[in-house]
């Protein structure tokens, strides 16, 4: 789960990482007035709270020198639609704007902690050329990026933080400020089970280091031990995705018109790929899980049908531990309870698949059984196009 | 021969008396695996499925001579179970549990490196390992497998069954099938298992099933090019998945430009692997391009 910048900064504040003077978070432009009364001294920075990088270029970060300017920016920013290079062609609505006091920047650094899958541990990434995006930096100045594995038990020890500070060319009088911030960030990453903690830029001011931004991604698998994260609303998930999650079904809505119900994440992705290869477009990713019983099948149908784009449903179940005849009965029972208005293609393979197909074929229910995944994909593509 | 697991493997089950542990231990026994006991703290001294239950892995190893542990312990305690198995001297740890916090796995890996260098970890979040007609330590449906020359390695469960099923239908049996799991930090990666298959005289060709996210497939491509001669067939799932969205597996997410379907396919193609684009054609493609030597 990704956190908004101000949520991330609230966590950083708890562990005494220096931040710009906090003004407030507003969801109505007029709310800026009380902030300007409290935070009298400008300049003020207004930042759109959306879950995407590249906000600056998209007009989501503004520096106001006067209260008049600040009010004008607030009016323009709250409610605006933003598209950055990270939103993949979609736009995000700005519901909230963070207001902070501007800081005097001497130099911008980059600092992040992430999971390095290759070495199987956290890794720290730092650069003396902060401010720009790490992907751009990696391309233009790979030599300016320092990568250090972080021990998941010890974290970043002070001596290692000091060595890093020298490597980054930080002036001697600011070494202890850097060490304090860097060790605190790594500790936070580990204690809070994060998958990513990025501070870009981490700026050097005359008073020491200040985290100007905070991008945090939490590890969903660890939510059971972080109630503060677990209780937070995942703003990136659609209502259908949240509903699915409640029932342990993993569902991701997509743009196409063929609804998919599959057991297993890999096979679900493979099914989407096969539909695409057959010339169609999947409406969703859906993994009903290993124990695909009648109740779950019914639940999955309901979730898929919430999407009005769905023109056909493809069910692809590989019966391993679950038996296909049971799945077939489950599908029929679910269909009896609900009126399905779109064509249904079912492919059952594995344990008792012949029996399962026979149950479906003999039921008299209007559905198509498929002999292979390819057959199923082709049939659903044709059905979605209204050809069969 | 085979890799990792054979008829002599002596397996214990951690989380033995829980519902998943009981169910799958029973299925493994039916397949003919040597399940020699299990561990459930507090239930030591009792028996379950006609096998002894122990309080600790250390005790189980001492009394049964187990060398493999199959873990079904729930996610919050699973990494601890992995470390316990390693410390007790188990050489093959197979962790089925899904949903383990990533940092728990990072710590467990580190622990194994220091305190249990003998241990190889497979998983977590995986279907396990099977050497057909010898031993099954996992949750895969045993009957779809058949003994033969193809080694299979995969990041996904049901996708593996799909591949195995297609191969078996074409008369192509498997030497060993290894599910390495869909998590960001797996105990073993593609390269580790490819290396074992390359050295295994009974494995003549390998089918590798990857998915988007991470760089394990790209690493496998480099390893294949430099160190392997056996034919390698690959399928990579997730071509149609949009970037930035997590598709069930914690590992299957494309971040930035790394780990895309295209980059993996290109790397593997350039390394000389045979790329299978259509999931339905895994069996047919292998049958067409590979003729087993030893029948």
Interface residues (C-beta under 8 A of the other chain):
Chain A: X86 X88 X115 X117 X118 X120 X121 X122 X135 X151 X152 X153 X190 X193 X195 X219 X220 X221 X222 X224 X225 X250 X252 X254 X262 X263 X264 X265 X266 X267 X268 X269 X270 X271 X272 X273 X274 X275 X276 X277 X282 X285 X287 X290 X318 X319 X320 X321 X349 X350 X351 X372 X373 X374 X377
Chain B: X23 X27 X75 X76 X99 X100 X101 X102 X103 X104 X105 X106 X107 X109 X110 X139 X140 X141 X143 X144 X154 X155 X156 X157 X158 X159 X160 X161 X162 X165 X182 X184 X185 X209 X211 X212 X214 X215 X216 X219 X235 X237 X238 X239 X240 X241 X242 X243 X244 X245 X246 X247 X248 X249 X250 X251 X252 X256 X257 X277 X278 X279 X280 X281
